[in-house]
Amino acid sequence: PRLGDEDTVFFVADPNRGGVWYNCDRKGQVDRKLKTPEKRLTDALDYTVETVVEKDEDLAGTTTIRFQPLVPKVRLLRLHLLPSLRLQEAAFAVEVAGAEPAWQPLAWIQEAEKEDAEAAVVFPEPLAKGATVLLRLSYKGDKVLQDGGDKNYFVRARTSWYPNLGVFADPALFDLTYRVPAGNDIVSRRDAI
């Protein structure tokens, strides 16, 4: 499956160094400045991700995504989220300049972990093209971190350890907060675009 707007994916299936290593459009499309045939529904503006490592591989978090619909009448929005992370709560607000967000509960779809566990949210009314929308999702589960030995853990689900819109060609700003058990440290890499 496509992971966003990209046609080419280099995926490494290795438990320690695996994941998506490279993602892009085809060279001919880039050279001719052609857009890929898949149309994005949204433009992610920024993510605020608050993560709590409860113990070992157990993780809980809240992610707020600020985005704009690129097409009119978006009502269902697919999320990329590791199936073992289960949505607990969802809310949304349409941003109004100078006003506090008026959060409203939001329905979500997420079947059993071993079935079609893809996640999506369902807005009560279609979103207006160009509106700025806040989407807040709480989730918890396991199998996000992998024990590397000596109480060292690393993220095994690099593209789905928090809910996201799953489009690698859509850069966004991130504000990351981690809470871990005493005696543990976090190493998080910041890349400039």
Residue frames as qw, qx, qy, qz and C-alpha x, y, z in Angstrom:
[[0.000, 0.884, 0.468, 0.000, 0.00, 0.00, 0.00],
 [0.324, 0.615, -0.056, 0.716, 1.07, 3.55, -0.64],
 [0.482, -0.430, -0.492, 0.583, 2.20, 5.42, 2.46],
 [0.026, -0.714, -0.145, 0.685, 1.15, 8.83, 1.25],
 [0.477, 0.798, -0.060, -0.364, 2.01, 10.70, -1.92],
 [0.118, -0.623, 0.719, 0.284, 5.06, 8.60, -2.76],
 [0.854, 0.324, -0.254, -0.319, 5.33, 5.99, -5.53],
 [0.699, 0.333, -0.584, 0.241, 8.60, 4.36, -4.43],
 [0.636, -0.674, 0.246, -0.286, 9.26, 2.83, -1.03],
 [0.544, 0.354, -0.723, 0.236, 12.38, 1.05, 0.22],
 [0.728, -0.531, 0.124, -0.415, 11.30, -1.03, 3.20],
 [0.328, 0.403, -0.822, 0.233, 13.77, -3.06, 5.27],
 [0.836, -0.383, -0.217, -0.328, 12.28, -6.01, 7.17],
 [0.543, 0.199, -0.637, 0.510, 14.75, -6.25, 10.05],
 [0.517, -0.692, -0.502, 0.039, 13.65, -6.29, 13.71],
 [0.527, -0.534, -0.148, 0.644, 16.46, -3.95, 14.81],
 [0.165, -0.367, 0.250, 0.881, 17.11, -1.64, 11.85],
 [0.209, 0.404, 0.798, 0.395, 14.01, -2.19, 9.78],
 [0.146, 0.722, 0.397, -0.548, 11.35, 0.16, 8.58],
 [0.518, 0.810, 0.233, 0.145, 10.86, 2.63, 5.78],
 [0.600, -0.359, 0.168, 0.695, 14.31, 3.80, 4.73],
 [0.091, -0.172, 0.393, 0.899, 13.41, 5.69, 1.57],
 [0.309, 0.650, 0.674, -0.167, 10.21, 7.13, 0.12],
 [0.001, -0.467, 0.212, 0.858, 9.79, 9.28, -2.98],
 [0.692, 0.596, 0.144, -0.382, 8.07, 9.84, -6.29],
 [0.842, 0.235, 0.323, 0.362, 9.50, 8.37, -9.47],
 [0.415, -0.353, 0.227, 0.808, 12.46, 10.26, -10.96],
 [0.175, 0.344, 0.597, 0.703, 10.58, 11.02, -14.19],
 [0.203, -0.816, -0.524, -0.132, 7.71, 12.60, -12.26],
 [0.443, -0.714, -0.089, 0.535, 10.08, 14.70, -10.16],
 [0.400, -0.118, 0.399, 0.817, 12.06, 15.83, -13.26],
 [0.012, 0.443, 0.583, 0.681, 8.87, 16.85, -15.08],
 [0.130, -0.035, 0.405, -0.904, 7.43, 18.37, -11.89],
 [0.540, -0.258, -0.594, -0.538, 4.37, 16.15, -12.21],
 [0.502, -0.343, 0.485, -0.628, 2.18, 15.54, -9.24],
 [0.049, -0.041, 0.997, -0.044, 1.55, 12.01, -8.13],
 [0.355, -0.310, -0.642, -0.605, -1.91, 10.64, -9.01],
 [0.422, -0.501, -0.718, 0.235, -2.95, 10.13, -5.39],
 [0.084, -0.679, -0.065, -0.727, -4.71, 13.15, -3.95],
 [0.253, -0.066, -0.693, 0.672, -4.13, 14.03, -0.31],
 [0.267, -0.726, -0.601, -0.201, -7.22, 14.81, 1.69],
 [0.421, -0.894, -0.121, 0.091, -5.44, 16.92, 4.31],
 [0.460, 0.613, -0.343, 0.542, -2.34, 18.98, 5.02],
 [0.701, -0.535, -0.352, 0.314, -0.82, 18.33, 8.46],
 [0.080, 0.903, -0.132, 0.401, 0.36, 21.61, 9.96],
 [0.046, 0.546, -0.700, 0.458, 1.75, 20.31, 13.25],
 [0.775, -0.261, -0.574, -0.045, 1.67, 17.48, 15.78],
 [0.270, -0.606, 0.524, -0.534, 1.82, 17.67, 19.57],
 [0.818, -0.035, -0.571, -0.061, 2.72, 14.21, 20.87],
 [0.378, -0.593, 0.528, -0.476, 2.74, 13.45, 24.62],
 [0.794, 0.103, -0.595, -0.074, 4.05, 9.96, 25.32],
 [0.543, -0.575, 0.491, -0.366, 4.17, 8.06, 28.61],
 [0.593, 0.215, -0.776, 0.017, 6.21, 4.87, 28.83],
 [0.718, -0.540, 0.042, -0.438, 4.43, 3.14, 31.69],
 [0.625, -0.490, 0.607, 0.033, 6.73, 0.13, 32.01],
 [0.558, -0.082, 0.741, 0.365, 8.91, -1.83, 29.63],
 [0.157, 0.152, 0.679, 0.701, 6.97, -1.93, 26.33],
 [0.008, 0.730, 0.677, -0.087, 3.69, -0.41, 27.58],
 [0.194, 0.019, 0.134, 0.972, 2.95, 3.02, 26.19],
 [0.097, 0.776, 0.605, -0.149, 0.16, 5.59, 26.46],
 [0.289, -0.094, 0.176, 0.936, -0.15, 8.90, 24.74],
 [0.278, 0.805, 0.427, -0.303, -2.15, 11.82, 23.50],
 [0.388, 0.012, 0.435, 0.812, -1.53, 13.31, 20.09],
 [0.281, 0.782, 0.312, -0.461, -3.05, 16.52, 18.79],
 [0.472, 0.169, 0.546, 0.672, -2.89, 17.00, 15.04],
 [0.214, 0.710, 0.141, -0.656, -3.57, 20.43, 13.57],
 [0.382, 0.086, 0.736, 0.552, -4.48, 20.09, 9.90],
 [0.387, 0.444, -0.015, -0.808, -6.40, 21.63, 7.02],
 [0.703, 0.359, 0.613, -0.003, -8.66, 19.70, 4.63],
 [0.156, -0.329, 0.516, 0.775, -7.43, 20.09, 1.03],
 [0.169, -0.247, -0.760, -0.578, -10.72, 18.97, -0.49],
 [0.477, -0.262, 0.111, -0.832, -14.29, 19.85, 0.47],
 [0.840, -0.194, -0.091, -0.499, -16.51, 17.60, 2.57],
 [0.404, 0.266, -0.837, 0.256, -13.91, 15.45, 4.38],
 [0.718, -0.454, 0.010, -0.528, -15.91, 13.39, 6.86],
 [0.966, -0.236, 0.059, 0.090, -13.85, 10.22, 7.35],
 [0.182, 0.844, -0.494, 0.101, -10.13, 10.54, 8.05],
 [0.952, -0.001, -0.268, 0.145, -7.86, 7.51, 8.05],
 [0.323, -0.848, 0.406, -0.106, -5.11, 7.39, 10.67],
 [0.708, 0.327, -0.595, 0.194, -1.83, 5.50, 10.73],
 [0.482, -0.589, 0.464, -0.453, -1.52, 3.81, 14.11],
 [0.177, 0.254, -0.948, 0.069, 0.07, 0.54, 15.20],
 [0.625, -0.311, -0.560, -0.446, -2.78, -2.00, 15.67],
 [0.582, -0.289, -0.662, 0.375, -1.67, -2.84, 19.24],
 [0.046, -0.095, -0.283, 0.953, -2.20, 0.82, 20.20],
 [0.050, -0.589, -0.795, -0.135, -5.90, 1.16, 20.93],
 [0.070, -0.459, -0.085, -0.881, -7.73, 4.46, 20.71],
 [0.221, -0.344, -0.754, 0.514, -9.23, 5.48, 24.06],
 [0.083, 0.785, 0.394, -0.472, -10.71, 8.87, 23.26],
 [0.378, 0.261, 0.422, 0.781, -11.09, 11.24, 20.31],
 [0.039, 0.826, 0.373, -0.420, -12.14, 14.88, 20.09],
 [0.457, 0.333, 0.334, 0.754, -11.93, 17.67, 17.55],
 [0.022, -0.799, -0.272, 0.536, -12.29, 21.44, 17.34],
 [0.502, 0.671, 0.254, 0.484, -12.35, 23.85, 14.43],
 [0.476, -0.264, -0.166, 0.822, -9.79, 26.56, 15.15],
 [0.069, 0.911, 0.326, 0.243, -11.12, 30.09, 15.49],
 [0.439, 0.411, -0.244, 0.761, -8.55, 32.90, 15.75],
 [0.107, -0.429, 0.331, -0.833, -8.32, 34.31, 19.27],
 [0.772, -0.321, 0.039, -0.547, -10.68, 31.74, 20.80],
 [0.385, -0.345, 0.841, -0.163, -10.04, 28.68, 22.94],
 [0.284, 0.046, -0.864, -0.412, -10.78, 25.39, 21.14],
 [0.698, -0.077, 0.239, -0.671, -14.38, 24.19, 21.57],
 [0.023, 0.241, -0.965, -0.097, -13.62, 20.46, 21.81],
 [0.802, 0.040, 0.004, -0.595, -16.33, 18.03, 20.71],
 [0.648, -0.202, 0.735, -0.005, -16.25, 14.24, 21.17],
 [0.470, 0.513, -0.515, -0.502, -15.53, 12.34, 18.00],
 [0.951, 0.027, 0.251, -0.178, -16.45, 8.83, 16.85],
 [0.063, 0.625, -0.737, -0.250, -13.70, 6.51, 15.71],
 [0.960, 0.162, -0.104, -0.204, -13.39, 3.17, 13.98],
 [0.091, 0.595, -0.794, 0.087, -10.78, 0.60, 15.00],
 [0.913, -0.077, -0.290, -0.276, -11.52, -3.08, 14.69],
 [0.869, -0.460, 0.165, 0.082, -9.86, -5.81, 16.76],
 [0.217, -0.763, 0.531, 0.299, -6.06, -5.83, 16.75],
 [0.427, -0.163, 0.841, 0.291, -5.82, -9.14, 14.86],
 [0.500, 0.638, 0.584, 0.043, -8.47, -8.15, 12.32],
 [0.379, 0.621, 0.212, 0.653, -8.53, -5.07, 10.09],
 [0.474, -0.618, -0.377, 0.501, -7.14, -2.84, 12.82],
 [0.284, 0.325, 0.151, 0.889, -6.72, 0.32, 10.77],
 [0.117, -0.580, -0.528, 0.609, -8.01, 3.38, 12.59],
 [0.095, 0.436, 0.388, 0.806, -10.15, 6.25, 11.34],
 [0.052, 0.364, 0.509, -0.778, -12.18, 9.09, 12.82],
 [0.078, 0.567, 0.703, 0.423, -15.64, 10.09, 11.68],
 [0.012, -0.041, -0.174, 0.984, -16.57, 13.76, 11.88],
 [0.281, 0.490, 0.710, -0.421, -20.24, 14.56, 12.66],
 [0.463, 0.830, 0.178, -0.254, -20.41, 16.93, 9.68],
 [0.768, 0.409, 0.108, 0.481, -18.18, 17.28, 6.60],
 [0.439, -0.587, 0.007, 0.681, -15.20, 19.59, 7.16],
 [0.383, 0.909, 0.066, -0.152, -14.84, 22.73, 5.08],
 [0.777, 0.353, 0.009, 0.522, -11.91, 22.89, 2.69],
 [0.309, 0.580, -0.183, 0.731, -9.18, 25.11, 4.18],
 [0.584, -0.741, -0.006, -0.331, -10.57, 25.15, 7.74],
 [0.231, 0.475, -0.751, 0.396, -7.98, 24.60, 10.46],
 [0.846, -0.350, -0.242, -0.323, -8.98, 21.57, 12.50],
 [0.135, -0.530, 0.758, -0.355, -7.56, 20.23, 15.75],
 [0.876, -0.085, -0.409, -0.240, -7.80, 16.46, 16.25],
 [0.232, -0.571, 0.679, -0.400, -6.92, 15.10, 19.73],
 [0.873, 0.008, -0.445, -0.198, -6.47, 11.34, 20.14],
 [0.422, -0.572, 0.639, -0.294, -5.65, 9.35, 23.30],
 [0.872, 0.218, -0.413, -0.146, -4.36, 5.80, 22.98],
 [0.428, -0.602, 0.654, -0.165, -2.52, 3.07, 24.85],
 [0.971, 0.185, -0.090, -0.123, -1.05, -0.33, 24.21],
 [0.629, -0.530, 0.505, 0.262, 2.13, -2.29, 23.79],
 [0.778, 0.234, 0.458, 0.361, 4.46, -3.65, 21.10],
 [0.283, 0.957, -0.019, 0.062, 5.65, -0.15, 20.22],
 [0.110, -0.805, 0.579, -0.068, 8.97, -0.51, 21.98],
 [0.934, 0.124, -0.330, 0.049, 11.33, -3.44, 21.66],
 [0.660, -0.698, 0.258, 0.097, 13.69, -4.59, 24.40],
 [0.591, 0.692, -0.396, 0.124, 17.25, -4.28, 23.12],
 [0.807, -0.103, -0.441, 0.379, 18.68, -5.79, 26.33],
 [0.431, -0.098, -0.377, 0.814, 20.03, -4.24, 29.52],
 [0.013, 0.734, 0.524, -0.432, 16.78, -2.27, 29.93],
 [0.005, -0.357, 0.338, 0.871, 17.39, -0.44, 26.64],
 [0.486, 0.547, 0.671, -0.119, 14.32, -0.02, 24.48],
 [0.047, -0.228, 0.412, 0.881, 13.89, 1.33, 20.99],
 [0.597, 0.409, 0.195, -0.662, 10.88, 2.17, 18.85],
 [0.404, 0.024, 0.855, 0.324, 10.01, -0.68, 16.53],
 [0.311, 0.704, 0.630, 0.102, 6.95, 0.99, 15.00],
 [0.342, -0.210, 0.084, 0.912, 8.73, 4.03, 13.53],
 [0.091, -0.198, -0.430, -0.876, 5.85, 5.20, 11.34],
 [0.517, -0.476, -0.503, -0.504, 2.93, 4.37, 13.63],
 [0.434, -0.180, -0.684, 0.558, 3.95, 4.80, 17.28],
 [0.128, 0.413, 0.362, -0.826, 1.60, 7.79, 17.44],
 [0.485, 0.645, 0.590, -0.016, -1.51, 8.50, 15.34],
 [0.114, -0.488, 0.304, 0.810, -0.63, 10.40, 12.19],
 [0.626, 0.592, 0.086, -0.501, -1.96, 11.20, 8.74],
 [0.815, -0.019, 0.541, 0.208, 0.65, 8.94, 7.16],
 [0.605, 0.770, 0.099, 0.175, 1.95, 11.19, 4.40],
 [0.716, -0.353, 0.081, 0.597, 5.73, 11.40, 4.41],
 [0.391, 0.362, 0.287, 0.796, 5.78, 14.06, 1.69],
 [0.236, -0.821, -0.275, -0.440, 3.77, 16.37, 3.98],
 [0.454, 0.102, -0.520, 0.716, 6.31, 17.86, 6.42],
 [0.424, -0.792, -0.283, -0.338, 4.92, 19.22, 9.67],
 [0.004, -0.595, 0.544, -0.592, 6.22, 20.67, 12.92],
 [0.743, -0.294, -0.601, 0.026, 6.41, 18.38, 15.97],
 [0.262, -0.622, 0.449, -0.585, 6.32, 19.10, 19.71],
 [0.773, -0.054, -0.633, 0.003, 7.34, 15.89, 21.51],
 [0.381, -0.593, 0.475, -0.527, 7.06, 15.29, 25.26],
 [0.712, 0.031, -0.702, 0.012, 8.16, 12.01, 26.87],
 [0.540, -0.572, 0.413, -0.458, 7.57, 10.70, 30.38],
 [0.735, 0.200, -0.648, 0.030, 9.55, 7.57, 31.29],
 [0.808, -0.536, -0.234, 0.069, 10.13, 5.58, 34.50],
 [0.289, -0.892, 0.347, 0.014, 12.81, 6.91, 36.85],
 [0.617, -0.414, 0.611, 0.273, 16.29, 5.80, 35.88],
 [0.643, 0.398, 0.552, 0.352, 15.54, 5.75, 32.14],
 [0.054, -0.536, 0.197, 0.819, 16.60, 8.30, 29.55],
 [0.645, 0.651, 0.391, -0.087, 15.11, 9.21, 26.17],
 [0.287, -0.323, 0.479, 0.764, 17.12, 9.77, 23.03],
 [0.490, 0.715, 0.486, -0.115, 15.09, 11.53, 20.34],
 [0.463, -0.058, 0.390, 0.794, 16.56, 12.80, 17.11],
 [0.269, 0.806, 0.238, -0.471, 15.57, 16.09, 15.54],
 [0.547, 0.174, 0.529, 0.625, 15.98, 16.37, 11.80],
 [0.136, 0.591, -0.005, -0.795, 15.90, 19.66, 9.94],
 [0.641, 0.538, 0.541, 0.088, 14.05, 19.77, 6.66]]
